[in-house]
Amino acid sequence: MLVKLQEIEQAIDQLSQSEIDELHSWLDQHHPHSIDIRIQRDADSGRLHDTMDRAVKDEAQGRTTPL
């Protein structure tokens, strides 16, 4: 397994920027991070509506700071 991983790492190092972008896109579609899955599940269930509404109101009232 370690040899395969090293081979993959070496192959990635040889990719162009556009190929790396394509790889990122593919990974996002096929192997989403667990946090992405949880956020999507919460969004689909409506559990984020109140939080998003509060964030939008806070931003409109100037109670936020840029990152």
VMD Tcl script that builds the backbone (N, CA, C; Angstrom):
set m [mol new atoms 201]
animate dup $m
set s [atomselect $m all]
$s set {name element resname resid chain x y z} {
  {N N MET 1 A 0.826 -1.195 0.000}
  {CA C MET 1 A 0.000 0.000 0.000}
  {C C MET 1 A 0.866 1.253 0.000}
  {N N LEU 2 A 1.921 1.274 0.785}
  {CA C LEU 2 A 2.797 2.434 0.857}
  {C C LEU 2 A 3.430 2.715 -0.496}
  {N N VAL 3 A 3.786 1.667 -1.228}
  {CA C VAL 3 A 4.390 1.858 -2.550}
  {C C VAL 3 A 3.379 2.515 -3.488}
  {N N LYS 4 A 2.134 2.061 -3.459}
  {CA C LYS 4 A 1.106 2.662 -4.300}
  {C C LYS 4 A 0.921 4.126 -3.952}
  {N N LEU 5 A 0.883 4.451 -2.673}
  {CA C LEU 5 A 0.713 5.830 -2.253}
  {C C LEU 5 A 1.880 6.694 -2.732}
  {N N GLN 6 A 3.084 6.175 -2.615}
  {CA C GLN 6 A 4.251 6.916 -3.093}
  {C C GLN 6 A 4.192 7.138 -4.605}
  {N N GLU 7 A 3.724 6.130 -5.334}
  {CA C GLU 7 A 3.588 6.262 -6.777}
  {C C GLU 7 A 2.545 7.329 -7.118}
  {N N ILE 8 A 1.458 7.347 -6.384}
  {CA C ILE 8 A 0.416 8.349 -6.607}
  {C C ILE 8 A 0.957 9.749 -6.311}
  {N N GLU 9 A 1.656 9.883 -5.203}
  {CA C GLU 9 A 2.235 11.182 -4.841}
  {C C GLU 9 A 3.193 11.673 -5.927}
  {N N GLN 10 A 4.023 10.781 -6.439}
  {CA C GLN 10 A 4.965 11.161 -7.495}
  {C C GLN 10 A 4.227 11.568 -8.767}
  {N N ALA 11 A 3.166 10.847 -9.092}
  {CA C ALA 11 A 2.390 11.179 -10.288}
  {C C ALA 11 A 1.712 12.540 -10.126}
  {N N ILE 12 A 1.189 12.816 -8.943}
  {CA C ILE 12 A 0.541 14.105 -8.689}
  {C C ILE 12 A 1.547 15.240 -8.823}
  {N N ASP 13 A 2.755 15.027 -8.338}
  {CA C ASP 13 A 3.792 16.051 -8.442}
  {C C ASP 13 A 4.089 16.427 -9.892}
  {N N GLN 14 A 3.767 15.557 -10.828}
  {CA C GLN 14 A 4.058 15.807 -12.238}
  {C C GLN 14 A 2.874 16.428 -12.992}
  {N N LEU 15 A 1.763 16.627 -12.321}
  {CA C LEU 15 A 0.579 17.182 -12.976}
  {C C LEU 15 A 0.710 18.682 -13.197}
  {N N SER 16 A 0.060 19.150 -14.241}
  {CA C SER 16 A -0.028 20.595 -14.478}
  {C C SER 16 A -1.078 21.166 -13.523}
  {N N GLN 17 A -1.121 22.486 -13.408}
  {CA C GLN 17 A -2.096 23.110 -12.516}
  {C C GLN 17 A -3.527 22.771 -12.924}
  {N N SER 18 A -3.807 22.759 -14.214}
  {CA C SER 18 A -5.168 22.430 -14.662}
  {C C SER 18 A -5.513 20.977 -14.337}
  {N N GLU 19 A -4.536 20.084 -14.426}
  {CA C GLU 19 A -4.781 18.685 -14.067}
  {C C GLU 19 A -5.000 18.543 -12.557}
  {N N ILE 20 A -4.289 19.334 -11.772}
  {CA C ILE 20 A -4.486 19.315 -10.320}
  {C C ILE 20 A -5.883 19.831 -9.991}
  {N N ASP 21 A -6.322 20.876 -10.687}
  {CA C ASP 21 A -7.677 21.393 -10.488}
  {C C ASP 21 A -8.717 20.325 -10.804}
  {N N GLU 22 A -8.499 19.595 -11.899}
  {CA C GLU 22 A -9.408 18.504 -12.267}
  {C C GLU 22 A -9.409 17.414 -11.190}
  {N N LEU 23 A -8.241 17.108 -10.648}
  {CA C LEU 23 A -8.134 16.098 -9.597}
  {C C LEU 23 A -8.900 16.543 -8.352}
  {N N HIS 24 A -8.750 17.803 -7.973}
  {CA C HIS 24 A -9.485 18.329 -6.816}
  {C C HIS 24 A -10.986 18.175 -7.032}
  {N N SER 25 A -11.433 18.543 -8.211}
  {CA C SER 25 A -12.857 18.438 -8.533}
  {C C SER 25 A -13.329 16.993 -8.440}
  {N N TRP 26 A -12.561 16.087 -8.994}
  {CA C TRP 26 A -12.916 14.669 -8.959}
  {C C TRP 26 A -12.973 14.164 -7.517}
  {N N LEU 27 A -11.975 14.531 -6.721}
  {CA C LEU 27 A -11.953 14.095 -5.325}
  {C C LEU 27 A -13.145 14.648 -4.559}
  {N N ASP 28 A -13.493 15.913 -4.802}
  {CA C ASP 28 A -14.650 16.505 -4.127}
  {C C ASP 28 A -15.927 15.759 -4.469}
  {N N GLN 29 A -16.053 15.321 -5.714}
  {CA C GLN 29 A -17.259 14.626 -6.160}
  {C C GLN 29 A -17.311 13.179 -5.664}
  {N N HIS 30 A -16.182 12.523 -5.636}
  {CA C HIS 30 A -16.172 11.093 -5.338}
  {C C HIS 30 A -15.784 10.736 -3.907}
  {N N HIS 31 A -15.096 11.637 -3.234}
  {CA C HIS 31 A -14.642 11.356 -1.875}
  {C C HIS 31 A -14.761 12.611 -1.017}
  {N N PRO 32 A -16.006 13.056 -0.787}
  {CA C PRO 32 A -16.170 14.281 0.007}
  {C C PRO 32 A -15.681 14.076 1.436}
  {N N HIS 33 A -15.194 15.146 2.012}
  {CA C HIS 33 A -14.747 15.087 3.395}
  {C C HIS 33 A -15.946 14.863 4.303}
  {N N SER 34 A -15.724 14.242 5.429}
  {CA C SER 34 A -16.825 13.950 6.335}
  {C C SER 34 A -17.523 15.226 6.783}
  {N N ILE 35 A -16.787 16.322 6.946}
  {CA C ILE 35 A -17.424 17.579 7.343}
  {C C ILE 35 A -18.353 18.064 6.242}
  {N N ASP 36 A -17.955 17.889 4.983}
  {CA C ASP 36 A -18.810 18.280 3.866}
  {C C ASP 36 A -20.098 17.471 3.871}
  {N N ILE 37 A -19.982 16.198 4.167}
  {CA C ILE 37 A -21.157 15.320 4.210}
  {C C ILE 37 A -22.093 15.764 5.322}
  {N N ARG 38 A -21.546 16.076 6.498}
  {CA C ARG 38 A -22.380 16.511 7.631}
  {C C ARG 38 A -23.060 17.841 7.325}
  {N N ILE 39 A -22.310 18.773 6.744}
  {CA C ILE 39 A -22.904 20.072 6.411}
  {C C ILE 39 A -24.020 19.892 5.394}
  {N N GLN 40 A -23.792 19.091 4.373}
  {CA C GLN 40 A -24.821 18.859 3.364}
  {C C GLN 40 A -26.053 18.205 3.970}
  {N N ARG 41 A -25.851 17.254 4.845}
  {CA C ARG 41 A -26.969 16.579 5.506}
  {C C ARG 41 A -27.765 17.574 6.349}
  {N N ASP 42 A -27.053 18.431 7.097}
  {CA C ASP 42 A -27.723 19.433 7.912}
  {C C ASP 42 A -28.459 20.453 7.043}
  {N N ALA 43 A -27.855 20.843 5.937}
  {CA C ALA 43 A -28.508 21.784 5.024}
  {C C ALA 43 A -29.760 21.166 4.418}
  {N N ASP 44 A -29.659 19.931 3.987}
  {CA C ASP 44 A -30.806 19.248 3.383}
  {C C ASP 44 A -31.961 19.092 4.356}
  {N N SER 45 A -31.653 18.921 5.635}
  {CA C SER 45 A -32.701 18.715 6.642}
  {C C SER 45 A -33.285 20.029 7.151}
  {N N GLY 46 A -32.677 21.163 6.759}
  {CA C GLY 46 A -33.168 22.458 7.208}
  {C C GLY 46 A -32.586 22.919 8.523}
  {N N ARG 47 A -31.673 22.150 9.087}
  {CA C ARG 47 A -31.108 22.482 10.389}
  {C C ARG 47 A -30.229 23.724 10.366}
  {N N LEU 48 A -29.828 24.192 9.201}
  {CA C LEU 48 A -28.954 25.365 9.115}
  {C C LEU 48 A -29.712 26.658 8.814}
  {N N HIS 49 A -31.013 26.573 8.566}
  {CA C HIS 49 A -31.772 27.768 8.181}
  {C C HIS 49 A -31.678 28.882 9.217}
  {N N ASP 50 A -31.920 28.579 10.478}
  {CA C ASP 50 A -31.863 29.608 11.522}
  {C C ASP 50 A -30.463 30.194 11.635}
  {N N THR 51 A -29.461 29.340 11.559}
  {CA C THR 51 A -28.074 29.801 11.655}
  {C C THR 51 A -27.736 30.718 10.495}
  {N N MET 52 A -28.142 30.349 9.304}
  {CA C MET 52 A -27.865 31.175 8.126}
  {C C MET 52 A -28.617 32.500 8.209}
  {N N ASP 53 A -29.871 32.463 8.639}
  {CA C ASP 53 A -30.637 33.698 8.787}
  {C C ASP 53 A -29.965 34.643 9.772}
  {N N ARG 54 A -29.509 34.100 10.889}
  {CA C ARG 54 A -28.836 34.913 11.901}
  {C C ARG 54 A -27.542 35.509 11.343}
  {N N ALA 55 A -26.792 34.719 10.589}
  {CA C ALA 55 A -25.540 35.201 10.001}
  {C C ALA 55 A -25.804 36.324 9.005}
  {N N VAL 56 A -26.826 36.192 8.197}
  {CA C VAL 56 A -27.164 37.228 7.213}
  {C C VAL 56 A -27.575 38.516 7.929}
  {N N LYS 57 A -28.384 38.392 8.985}
  {CA C LYS 57 A -28.798 39.572 9.757}
  {C C LYS 57 A -27.600 40.230 10.431}
  {N N ASP 58 A -26.723 39.432 11.015}
  {CA C ASP 58 A -25.528 39.985 11.663}
  {C C ASP 58 A -24.672 40.749 10.656}
  {N N GLU 59 A -24.521 40.196 9.476}
  {CA C GLU 59 A -23.708 40.853 8.444}
  {C C GLU 59 A -24.368 42.155 8.002}
  {N N ALA 60 A -25.686 42.140 7.826}
  {CA C ALA 60 A -26.410 43.337 7.390}
  {C C ALA 60 A -26.343 44.433 8.440}
  {N N GLN 61 A -26.252 44.059 9.709}
  {CA C GLN 61 A -26.227 45.036 10.800}
  {C C GLN 61 A -24.795 45.389 11.216}
  {N N GLY 62 A -23.805 44.941 10.431}
  {CA C GLY 62 A -22.422 45.304 10.687}
  {C C GLY 62 A -21.805 44.622 11.888}
  {N N ARG 63 A -22.341 43.493 12.297}
  {CA C ARG 63 A -21.797 42.781 13.456}
  {C C ARG 63 A -20.835 41.655 13.067}
  {N N THR 64 A -20.211 41.799 11.901}
  {CA C THR 64 A -19.238 40.800 11.466}
  {C C THR 64 A -17.932 41.497 11.124}
  {N N THR 65 A -16.880 40.730 11.052}
  {CA C THR 65 A -15.587 41.256 10.634}
  {C C THR 65 A -15.048 40.387 9.507}
  {N N PRO 66 A -14.341 41.004 8.575}
  {CA C PRO 66 A -13.760 40.214 7.477}
  {C C PRO 66 A -12.733 39.215 8.011}
  {N N LEU 67 A -12.616 38.107 7.331}
  {CA C LEU 67 A -11.616 37.117 7.724}
  {C C LEU 67 A -10.237 37.579 7.344}
}
mol reanalyze $m
mol bondsrecalc $m
mol representation Tube
mol addrep $m
